[in-house]
């Protein structure tokens, strides 16, 4: 079969799947028999093809004549579709700690939306998902059998609907103000290849009866994104009793916290595991379930979620693992995040040691904790993780070698996220680059801290501004000091400012630590008097 033959056959696959969703029977038109070979061939063809027509839709974009004509071919009104995407984003940024359509899915057992083709309410006839092997996230596609069948594409992190793909016309409309067009196109080509690889199974799945929902527990590619955009909606749905109506959970590679340990409400569900892209795609189809992954558009970490974490961390085996951090009464335990991959303090070894030695003059019995790269859960450790742990541990050893006698020292680099979170409960203050490391200390442990970083972060008030005495994404108070951006010098690393390293005088960091410790002391005294 030539590339040209395969391209032309995809329209037949699309026809086959859409016809099956409407109740017709069908057979597999693809000649290749081995699924892996077939997928490799399909992916190669689709990723190199230029036959997909792409349109960007956003409030700031005026439709070109070509875009308008393409939408007319598909039978879609430009303004109606733009309004649909805009409404989805606005609803997703509501106060509900979960995307509204996901909440409705839990309550009703089906995913229903207003049709931008007819104005009527329609329900999904299926969903497909797979793991983005390059970026690690769970990507979902919801198939709707409307006047014209299509797939809605939620974003990897937020759960917003960021695009719609019309199979029969091979047209993709991208809500360009929300998600990258390139990422969506790459993902859609993978989806096309997967459907072409398993057309019979896809057709059978979409033509069947309504599917009961199955929740996906699969980590995103970054602990910060996972903790702030995935765990909060999981917590909300668990508290609502939403999982009590389900019987299945799809469990993907999750290197941070075990599903049932953090969310005992999931413990009674049948767990269907997946590791590869193929396995993930087939989970829904072979299990006859409508897959969904709770997600949140904006960062959020509630006090109630922190309490859930702390309940998990009070388990005896976790407490035992964290007992290496033993605070000394009357002396502070200060946590320093160390980094070697990006966004790091270039003089962190000498700077942290100098700060610790100066603090020890005022606080005999001072304990220092260094925290670098976490070790993912068993089975999810990659060579890159081992490399980062080795690098960060060397930084910790270099710091230790410069500390004065009498300063207690513990390095938690390479500990699991659960062990690190438990250790953070025992500290008094943290010092960290603005990054995912503050999930452990600020969000879970609710500790005061000192934050610094490149000017990109220190000047990005919408990312990290303190609102009414609390983090923008946390609803519990935390005393946080920021090192002034005027005292930080960026060290350019490539073209992406958010990954630049920085220089800062250690005395400026020390001054912020003293302010934070004094504030903590005043707060403790006020509580004692009360």
C-alpha angles and dihedrals in degrees: 000000000000126000089253092052091050094049092052090046092057090071086056090050090051091048090048094051095044092046091049090051087057091052104269123133121238146173133223110271094189115104098202111094107189108082096212093048091045093050093047090052094045093047092050092052097045097043091054096040124106097193099103115100112219130198128185118216123189142131091259096049125087112208116251121224089252093051092048091049092049092051090048088054089054093044098244128133111228097218093045092053092045089052090051093055093043091052092050091053093047092049090047090057093054122118091262106112091226135047105278095232090054091051090050089049090057093046098044104025093236138076110238130176138168110266116240087204101053107006090237125120113260133181131223114260091201148333134227127200140173140171118267096230094198096048102024099229131130109249120197133196120191117205117213122191098211131147082296115022116238144160123240115214119211119199119262095241109020105037091227115144100251102172149000126223123201109207100196094049096034090227124145122196113198126201088220099188091065110038140020115269091212093055092048093048092050090049094048091052089054089049091051090051093049093050090048088051095053106024096146093052092044092049092048092049095049094046094053131092123288111297126233112236123259120194121228119222105188125137122242119232096269132044091224093056092043096049095044102037106027111028095053094058090043088053092047094050091045091053089049091055090240095141092056089078094054131080103188139058126185107216118199132178104311115174101175117055131356112253098229093041096057094032110033087178087076094055096093096052123101106252118221109190129208135180108168134055091251093051092049093050092050096047095085095038099049095037093046092230136135103235123215135168119207110236139165128219096217131036114271137166115171130202087243091057089049088053090052090053092048091052089054091047092053091070110120096241092051092047090051091052092052098046092097085082100073113173117215113228112252095014127089126244108214123196118210119193112217125198137184105170104066142323092040135147103254093213096042097129097055092032098053092044092050091049092049093048091050092047091050089062089063099030114043109198092036114168123206123203120192118200124192134154117348122231110237121230119284113291094024100073112119130193088253090058091053091048093051092046091052092049095047093046089055089055089051091050091049090052092048091053090060098048121110119247114275097037110121112225134195128173116203095180109132094024117129117261089252092053092045092050090050091049090051090060089067099053129094101208139004133211113200148155110250098266143099091303091081089065088079098044108029103028105031102026094031092218128158117249154167118250130194137159144137119325089255089071100031091055095042097092093172089061101048112004117141109239119199091335098313143083115273089238098038127070096202126081119257128173105232128173122200124209105233115258088225089068095052127084118201119229108209115233111176121316100299108094095197089067098048120123122226146210126223135165109255091225090064090054090045092054090054091049091053090050090051094047091048091050090050090050092051091048092050091049091051091051091049092052091048 
